[in-house]
């Protein structure tokens, strides 16, 4: 398959469980560049969460933030951005709080929350490299929210919340987990799949010449529109079933192995 572009998820895919970018992953991206194959990333992270990745990966193409809801350049300046409709945002927050699920709101260029000591805040600090903005009331932010996250260590409870919230919002926003402990609410009509198709148009690369790689349910949208879809070994069975191929886990350099086995083996000159 004549692949011209690779689009990768970040957490659970490109980086290890402890959020490290391994030398093997960096080398795999460099080898893509040497073979004339473009590379970029799409993630549920906010733009600031890409700051530590741009230089080591030499990112030059548009990047998909907030599951494709915001597109930024390698300078992290927005090229396009969407917000969750306010009514849907308020409904989502009300439902999550009623279910006793902690809530984060990404708006006004900040990560906003009520309790800085709640579950997973330390992990998110390490992931994004920033401190949250602590607010007493999230309500004033819901007119311009780009992502809302329900956070819980109860994976089964979060799965139930995902189902009930999806039904309650009825298409007014996208609802899906980016990790077992994160339930993302993002703007309607955009996804990692729409980001891949946007790149296809921007770069003049047919979707069938694009390879995508990821580990979570939100990656299935880009699997569905790309010519080659690669699931990580740590992905759930339904995510693996949606892919064309499966590699090893993110803690076993599965990204680098996938690039070598499924992409570079068919690159010109190899």
N, C-alpha and C positions, 0 to 999 in steps of 0.2 A: 504494500500500500504506500503510495507516494504522499507521505505526511509532510506538510509545510509549516504546521503550527501545533504546539502543545500547550494546553491550558490545564493547570494543576490547582487543585484544592491545596490549602495550607495545613491546617491542624488535623492531625490524624493521617496525613499524606506526605507532604513535603518535609515536615519537621517531626521529630520524635515526640514521644509522650511527654517528655520534660521540656518540650519546645525548642530543641536544638536543631539547627541546620547542620547536617553532617558534611564532612569533606566529600563524601561520595555523592551527595545530592548536588553540591556546588559543582563538582567536576562533571556530573551528568548534564547540567545546564550549559556548561562551557562547551561540552562536546556537541550539544545540539546547535549552538551558535556556530561552531566550526563546520558543521555539516550544512549550514544554511537554513536551519529549521528555527522558526521563531518560538519564543517562550514567554508566557505570562501566567498570572495567577488570578484565581477567583475564590473569594472567601466570605464567610459571614463577618469577618473582622471589619472594624471601621478603618478608614484610610490611615490613621495614625499607627495602626497595627502592622503596617507594611514597612515602616521606617527602617527597621533593622534588616530587611530583606533586599531592598532595592540595590544597594551597592554590591554586596557579595554575589548576587545573582545577575548583576549588570542588566537590570530590567529596563527596557526601552519602549515597550508597548503599553497600551492602556491596561489598567488593572481593575478587576471587578470587586468592589467592596459591598458590604451589606447584602450578600447573596445576589449581587448584580444590580441592586437598587441604586447604587452610586458607582459611576465610572470615573476613575482618576487617571491622570498621567503619571509617569514615573517620578515627577516632582510632587505627587500627591495632591495636586490642585484639581478640583472637580471638573470633568468634562460634561457630565450630566448627573443629575441626582433627582430622586423621587422621595416623597414623604408618604407616610401612612395617612389615609383620610382621618380627620380628627375623630369622627364618630366611631370608627373602627378602633382607633387607638384607645379611646376612653373605655369602650366596651371590653377590649382585651385586658387592660389593666384592672378593671373592676372584677372581671372573671378570675384572673390570676390571683389577685389579693384575696378574693373570697375563698379560693381553694388553698389559701395559706402558702402560696408560692411567692418567693421573693421576686421583685421586679427591678430590672434595670431599663433605663431609657437612654438611647443614644440620640441626642439632639443638640443643636447649637454648638456642634463641634466637640462635645464633651460626653463622657460616660457618666451618667447621672444615676444615683441610688440613694436610698434612705439610710441603710445600715452598712457602714464600711467594714464591719467585722463579720458580716454574714458569709454563708458558705460560698466558696469558689471566688471570693473577691481577691484573695492572695494569688490564686492561679491567674486570674485575669490581669492583675497588675504585672505579673511576670510576662504574660503573653503580649500585652500591649505596650509595656514600658511606660505607663503613665499612672497617675493617681486619679481616682474617681472624684467627681464633684458631688458632695453630700448635700442633699436638699430635703427640706421637711415635707414638701408636697410636690409630687410628680405632675400634678394636673396642669400646671402652667406650661409644661413642655410638650403637651400632647397635640398641639396644633402644628408642630413641625418635627415630629418624631420620625427618624429614618429607620430605626430598628428598636423593637421592644423585646426584651429577653425575660422569660420566666426561668428562674434558677432554682433547682432542687436536687438534693442527693437521692431522692426517692424516684428512681427511674420509672418504675411502674406507675406511680402517681402522675408523673409528668407525661407519660404516654396517654393516660386517661384524659389529662387536661388538653393534650394535643387534639384528641378526637372531639371532645366537647367544644373546644374553642373554634376548631375548624367548622363545625356545624353551626355554631352561634354566629360566626362572622360571615358565613355564606359567600365567600368570594370577595368580600370587601377588603381583605388583606390576605397575604400568604402566611400560612402557619406550618412550621415544621421544625424538627430538631436538627441542630448542627452538631450536637454532641448528646450523649445519653442524658446529661444533666442540664442542657440548655435548650429551651424551646423558643425559637425565633418567630417574631411577627414582623413581617416586612411588607413594603408596598405591593399592591396588586399589579399584575401585568408584567412584572419583572422577575427574573430568576437568573440563576447561573446559566440556564439554557438561553435566555434572551441575550445575556452578555456574550455568549459564544457566537450567536447569530449576528450580533452587532459587530463583533470583531471580524466576522466573515465579510460583512459589507464594507467595513472601514478598510480592510486590508486586501480585499479582492481575492480572498481565499475561499474556495468552495468548502462547505461544511464537511464533505466526505474526506477532505484532506486535513482535517483537524482531529487531533487526538486529545482526549480528556482523561484525567485521572483523579480519583477521589475515594472517599471512604464512607460518606454519610448519606442520609436520605436526600438532603438538598443537592447532592451531586447527580442524582438520577436525571434531573432536568437537563444537565449538559451532556450526560451520556446519550440521551434520546436524540440529540441533534448533531452528534459528531460521528465521523466515520470510524473512529477507533475509540472505544470506551474501556478504560482499565480500572478495575476495582482493587483496592488494597486488601491484603490478607486479613487485616483487622476489621474489615467492613462486615456489617451484618449480612446474613444470607440473602435477603431480598435485594440489597444493594449489589452484591456479587452477581446475582441472577440477572440484573439489568445491564451488566457489562459484557463486553466482547471477550475480555481476558481478565485474569486475576493474577496479581503479583504477591510478593511476601508482605509482611506487616511494615508499618512505619518505623518500628524499632529494629527491623532487620534490613534497613536500606531498601525497602520495597520500591520506593520511587526510582532510585538509581537503577535497580534491577529491571524495572519495567521499561525505562528509557533504552537500556541496552538490548533487552530481549525483544521488545515489540516495536520500537521506533527506529533506533539507529541501525539495526540489522538490515533494514531495507533502504537506508540512506545512500545517496549517490557516493561512490568512492569507497564503500565498505564491502 
